[in-house]
Amino acid sequence: MALVTGGSRGIGAATAVRLAREGADVAFTYVRDKDAADDVVGRIRALGRRALALRADSADPAEAAGAVDRAAEGLGGLDVLVNNAGIGLLGPLESLSLADIDRVLAVNVRGVFLASQAAAARMGRGGRIITVGSCMTQRVPGPGGTLYTTGKSALVGLTKALARELGARGITANVVHPGPVDTDMNPADGPYAEGQAAMTALGRFGTVEEVASVVVYLAGVDAGYVTGAEFSVDGGHAA
C-alpha cells in the first residue's frame, strides 16, 4: 500500500501508476484538479489495483499529516510514502515576500516532515519513505533560485536523519533529485526549455517515467539495503 502526495499529474501521477503496475494499491493527494485525479484513479484501477484520490493541501499541517492517516485507513495499511507534492517559486531575492517564503517552506519542507512523521508511525519493517528533491540542491545554475533551493536542500538533511532515526525499525528513507523534466509546469517545448536542456550532459529533458522508475526501485525489495542516499535523475545536470 502506497501514498503519493501530489499524484494527479506529472512525476506524481507517473509514480502512482508505476507503483500500481508493480502490484501496489495506491492512494494519492491532489489539491484542485479533480478531473486529473479521476483520470489517475481510472488508470490505476485498469491495472487491477485499488486507487484512492484524497484532496489535501500539503501547506495545511492537519491535511499534510491527515492524508497519511486517511490513506492508511482506506487501504488497510501503509508501506510506501512518496513525498512528491511541492511548489516551485523562482525569482530575484529582493522580490520574495514573507508570504512567498511561508508558502514554499510550508509545502516543500513542513508538509514533507509531517507526512513522513505520520507515515513512520504507521509503517512496519520494510517501510519506504522516498522524497522528491531537485537537481538544484546539487548545482544552482543561475540566479533566482534561493527560496526553492533552500526548501529542497532541507529535504536532504531530513532524509539522512530519517534514515538514522528509522533504520533500526527496518524503514528506509531516500531522496530523488530530478533534473529538467517534461511536465505541464515545465514543458520540454517551453520558453526556457532550450537553456535548461543545454545544462544537462545529455542535452535533453527527462520524462516523468524515467523519474518514476527510480522512485519505484527505491520502493521495492531490491532497494532494501539502500537508505539515506541521494539519487540524481538529471541527465547529468550536476556532472
C-alpha positions as CSV (number, residue, x, y, z in Angstrom):
1,M,0.0,0.0,0.0
2,A,1.4,3.3,-1.1
3,L,0.7,7.0,-0.8
4,V,2.0,9.5,-3.3
5,T,1.5,13.2,-2.5
6,G,0.8,15.4,-5.4
7,G,-0.2,12.4,-7.5
8,S,-2.7,13.8,-10.0
9,R,-0.1,14.9,-12.6
10,G,3.5,14.9,-13.7
11,I,6.0,12.9,-11.8
12,G,3.5,12.1,-9.1
13,A,0.9,10.6,-11.5
14,A,3.6,8.6,-13.3
15,T,4.8,7.2,-10.0
16,A,1.3,6.3,-8.8
17,V,0.6,4.4,-12.0
18,R,4.0,2.7,-12.0
19,L,3.6,1.6,-8.4
20,A,0.2,0.1,-9.3
21,R,1.8,-1.7,-12.3
22,E,4.3,-3.2,-9.8
23,G,1.4,-4.5,-7.7
24,A,0.7,-1.8,-5.1
25,D,-2.7,-0.4,-4.1
26,V,-2.2,3.4,-4.3
27,A,-3.6,6.5,-2.7
28,F,-2.6,9.9,-3.8
29,T,-3.3,13.5,-2.9
30,Y,-4.3,16.4,-5.1
31,V,-5.4,20.0,-4.5
32,R,-7.6,21.3,-7.3
33,D,-7.8,19.3,-10.5
34,K,-10.4,16.6,-9.7
35,D,-10.6,15.6,-13.4
36,A,-6.9,14.8,-13.5
37,A,-7.2,12.9,-10.2
38,D,-10.1,10.9,-11.6
39,D,-8.1,10.0,-14.6
40,V,-5.2,8.7,-12.5
41,V,-7.7,6.6,-10.4
42,G,-9.0,5.1,-13.7
43,R,-5.5,4.2,-14.9
44,I,-4.7,2.5,-11.6
45,R,-7.9,0.6,-11.5
46,A,-7.4,-0.5,-15.0
47,L,-4.3,-2.3,-13.7
48,G,-6.4,-4.2,-11.2
49,R,-5.3,-2.3,-8.2
50,R,-7.2,-0.2,-5.7
51,A,-7.0,3.6,-6.0
52,L,-7.9,6.4,-3.6
53,A,-7.8,10.1,-4.5
54,L,-7.5,12.3,-1.5
55,R,-8.0,16.1,-1.7
56,A,-5.3,17.5,0.6
57,D,-3.2,20.6,0.7
58,S,0.3,19.9,2.0
59,A,0.5,23.6,3.1
60,D,-2.1,22.8,5.8
61,P,-0.5,21.0,8.7
62,A,-3.6,19.0,9.5
63,E,-4.1,17.9,5.9
64,A,-0.5,17.0,5.3
65,A,-0.5,14.5,8.2
66,G,-4.1,13.7,7.9
67,A,-3.7,12.4,4.3
68,V,-1.4,9.7,5.6
69,D,-3.9,8.5,8.1
70,R,-6.7,8.6,5.5
71,A,-4.6,6.6,3.1
72,A,-3.6,4.0,5.6
73,E,-7.2,3.6,6.8
74,G,-8.6,3.5,3.2
75,L,-6.0,0.9,2.0
76,G,-5.7,-1.1,5.2
77,G,-2.1,-0.1,5.9
78,L,0.9,1.9,4.5
79,D,4.2,0.5,3.2
80,V,5.4,3.3,1.0
81,L,5.3,7.1,1.2
82,V,6.4,9.2,-1.8
83,N,6.7,12.8,-0.8
84,N,6.2,14.4,-4.3
85,A,4.0,17.4,-3.6
86,G,5.9,20.6,-4.0
87,I,5.7,24.1,-5.4
88,G,8.3,25.9,-7.4
89,L,8.8,29.6,-7.0
90,L,11.7,31.3,-8.7
91,G,12.5,35.0,-8.6
92,P,15.0,37.6,-7.6
93,L,15.9,37.5,-3.9
94,E,14.5,41.0,-3.3
95,S,11.2,40.1,-4.9
96,L,10.3,37.3,-2.4
97,S,7.7,38.2,0.2
98,L,7.2,36.7,3.6
99,A,4.1,35.1,2.2
100,D,6.1,33.5,-0.5
101,I,8.7,32.2,2.0
102,D,6.0,30.8,4.3
103,R,4.1,29.1,1.4
104,V,7.1,27.4,-0.2
105,L,8.5,26.2,3.1
106,A,5.1,25.1,4.3
107,V,4.6,22.8,1.3
108,N,8.2,21.8,0.4
109,V,9.5,21.3,3.9
110,R,6.9,21.2,6.7
111,G,4.4,19.2,4.7
112,V,7.1,16.6,3.9
113,F,8.2,16.5,7.5
114,L,4.7,16.0,8.8
115,A,3.8,13.4,6.2
116,S,7.0,11.5,7.0
117,Q,6.3,11.7,10.7
118,A,2.8,10.3,10.3
119,A,3.9,7.6,7.9
120,A,6.7,6.4,10.2
121,A,4.1,5.9,12.9
122,R,2.1,3.6,10.6
123,M,4.9,1.6,8.9
124,G,6.4,-1.7,9.9
125,R,9.6,-3.3,8.8
126,G,10.2,-2.9,5.1
127,G,8.6,0.6,5.0
128,R,9.9,3.1,2.5
129,I,9.9,6.9,2.5
130,I,11.0,8.4,-0.8
131,T,11.2,12.2,-1.2
132,V,11.4,14.1,-4.5
133,G,14.1,16.8,-4.2
134,S,15.7,18.8,-7.0
135,C,18.8,18.9,-9.1
136,M,19.2,22.4,-7.8
137,T,20.3,21.1,-4.4
138,Q,23.5,19.9,-6.2
139,R,24.0,22.7,-8.7
140,V,22.3,26.1,-8.9
141,P,22.8,27.1,-12.5
142,G,21.8,30.8,-12.1
143,P,20.1,33.4,-10.0
144,G,16.5,33.3,-8.8
145,G,16.6,30.0,-7.0
146,T,17.3,31.0,-3.4
147,L,13.9,30.1,-1.9
148,Y,13.2,27.0,-3.9
149,T,16.7,25.6,-3.4
150,T,16.6,26.4,0.4
151,G,13.5,24.2,0.7
152,K,14.6,21.4,-1.4
153,S,18.0,21.3,0.2
154,A,16.4,20.9,3.6
155,L,15.0,17.6,2.3
156,V,18.5,16.1,2.0
157,G,19.1,16.7,5.7
158,L,15.6,15.4,6.6
159,T,16.2,12.2,4.5
160,K,19.5,11.4,6.1
161,A,18.1,12.0,9.6
162,L,15.1,9.8,8.9
163,A,17.4,7.0,7.7
164,R,19.2,7.1,11.0
165,E,16.0,7.5,13.0
166,L,14.1,4.7,11.4
167,G,16.9,2.3,10.3
168,A,16.6,0.1,13.4
169,R,13.0,-0.4,12.5
170,G,13.8,-1.6,9.0
171,I,12.4,1.5,7.3
172,T,14.4,3.2,4.6
173,A,14.5,6.9,3.5
174,N,15.9,8.2,0.3
175,V,15.7,11.3,-1.9
176,V,15.5,11.5,-5.7
177,H,16.7,14.7,-7.5
178,P,15.0,15.2,-10.9
179,G,16.6,17.5,-13.4
180,P,14.6,19.3,-16.1
181,V,11.6,17.0,-16.7
182,D,8.9,17.4,-19.3
183,T,5.7,18.3,-17.3
184,D,2.8,20.7,-17.7
185,M,4.6,23.1,-15.4
186,N,7.9,22.9,-17.2
187,P,7.3,21.6,-20.8
188,A,10.2,20.5,-23.0
189,D,9.0,22.9,-25.6
190,G,8.5,25.8,-23.2
191,P,10.2,29.3,-23.4
192,Y,13.1,28.3,-21.1
193,A,13.5,24.7,-22.2
194,E,16.4,25.2,-24.5
195,G,18.6,26.7,-21.8
196,Q,17.7,24.0,-19.3
197,A,18.4,21.2,-21.7
198,A,21.8,22.7,-22.5
199,M,22.8,22.5,-18.9
200,T,22.5,18.7,-18.9
201,A,25.1,16.3,-20.2
202,L,22.5,14.5,-22.3
203,G,21.2,17.7,-23.8
204,R,17.5,16.9,-23.3
205,F,14.7,16.9,-20.8
206,G,13.9,13.8,-18.9
207,T,10.5,12.1,-18.8
208,V,8.2,11.6,-15.8
209,E,8.5,7.8,-16.4
210,E,12.3,8.0,-16.1
211,V,12.0,9.6,-12.6
212,A,9.2,7.3,-11.6
213,S,11.3,4.3,-12.4
214,V,13.9,5.3,-9.8
215,V,11.3,6.1,-7.2
216,V,9.7,2.7,-7.7
217,Y,13.0,0.9,-7.5
218,L,13.6,2.5,-4.1
219,A,10.1,1.4,-3.0
220,G,10.8,-2.2,-3.8
221,V,12.5,-5.1,-2.2
222,D,15.7,-4.8,-4.3
223,A,16.5,-1.5,-2.5
224,G,16.3,-2.9,1.0
225,Y,19.9,-2.0,1.7
226,V,19.7,1.5,0.3
227,T,18.9,4.3,2.8
228,G,20.0,7.9,3.5
229,A,21.0,8.2,-0.2
230,E,20.6,10.8,-2.9
231,F,19.7,9.7,-6.4
232,S,20.2,12.1,-9.3
233,V,17.9,11.6,-12.3
234,D,19.0,14.8,-14.0
235,G,20.6,13.9,-17.3
236,G,24.0,14.9,-15.9
237,H,22.9,18.4,-14.7
238,A,25.2,18.0,-11.8
239,A,28.1,16.4,-13.7
